[in-house]
């Protein structure tokens, strides 16, 4: 891989934009701006509901992701996805949560 200069200190690095030290500092700032899960609306009530939705799905279908834009497939990393995203007014009710693997959940984003 080609070495590139860090955007901050110009030290050559194999990372895309920053040396390890400056990348860690940048990531820490991003995390602080983003806020905690509770601050973003994913508190205890959401976690309980999500766990119940995932437990029901695993009891019925095992470790299978129903897929989003891809066929159903085995997955170990199931997560609760909002059918109607929170950014578009969706809530944390059981009817609005469905299991997807992390990859499908990321693919869906806020659609």
N, C-alpha and C positions, 0 to 999 in steps of 0.2 A: 504494500500500500504506500502511496506517495505521502511524504511528510509535508505538512502545511504549517504556516506560522499561526500561533495563537492570536486571536483578535485583540487580546488585551496586552500581552507582554511580548509578542512576536517570537517566542521560543518555538522551535520546530516541534511539531507533535503529529502523531498518527490519527488523532481525533479529528472530526470534521471541522470544528471551529475554535475550540479552546483547549489549552493544556489541562491536565487533570485537576490542578489546583483551582484554576479559574472556572472550570466546568462545575466543580463541586460548589463553589461560591455562587455561581449563577443558579444552579439547581436549588440551593437553599433559599435564595431570594424568591424563586418561582413558587416553591412550596409554601413559603410564608404568605405570599400574595393570594394563593389559592385558598388557604384556610383549611381547617380540619374537616373531617367527614361530618362531624356534628354541625359545624358552622355552615356546611353546604346543604344541610337538610337530611343527612343520613344518620340519624340518631338511633337510640335504642328501639323505638317503635318500628322503624324501618327494618332494622337488623332482625328483629323477631319475626316480622312478617315475611321477610325474604328467606329466612331459615326455614320457616314452615312451608313456603312454596317449593323450595328446593328439596326438602325432605319428602314431600308428597310426590314430586316428580321422580325422585330416585326410587321410591318404593314402587312406583308404577312402571317406570321405564329403565331403571338402572342408570348407568352413566352415559346416557345418550343425549346429545345436543340435537334439538329439532332442526337446527340450521337456520341461517339467515342468508339468503342468496346462494346457498349451497345445500346439497342433500343432507339429511340427518347423518350424524357420524358419532362415533364413540368419543367421549371427552371426560377428562378427570377434573377439569377446572370450571365447573358450572357456576354461573353467577345469576343473580336475579336482574332481569332487564325490565325497564319500564316500557310497556306497550306504547303509551302516550308519554313521551319524555317529560321530565319535570320542567325542562326549559320551555315546554309548550303547554304547561298547565296541568300535567298529569300528577296524580297523587300516589300515595304508597299503599293503596288498597290491594288486597289479594287479586282482584280482577284485573288490575293494571300491571301486575308483575308476572313475568314468564321466564323460564330458565333458558339461558343461552350460554355457550362456552365463552371464554374471554375473547377469543378471536372473532366470533360472530357478533358479540356485544360491541366490540370496537368497530367492526365493519358497519354496523347499524348506526352508530353514533346517535344523533338526535332526530333520526328520520321516523 
